[in-house]
Amino acid sequence: MSSSAQIAANQRNAQLSTGPTSEAGKAKSSLNAVKSGLTGRTVLLPSEDAALYEAHLAQFLEAYAPAGDDERKLVQSLADTEWRLSRIPSLEMAIYAVGYLLFMRDQNLM
């Protein structure tokens, strides 16, 4: 259990670490927990092509021709879900590649 002096020191130190203050720093740190991009609020990952995503969304809007805001939100959700799902094959390949490397290491083949 921490002493009162340790707790007080920890509280003083915590005041010195307030996190990012600039808009760029806040934007960058907001992606700290993003791993695969399959869930969460982030649809477009920093490594992805924004123009390609916009074309993908435009294709959905043209195909479904939403009437009104509610339908537009539904079409946006469909487009975002398909965009996320399209990442799965590359995620699977990355998992297999890591597994292969670990196997090779464990077998002393590397």
Disulfide bonds with the S-S distance in Angstrom:
none
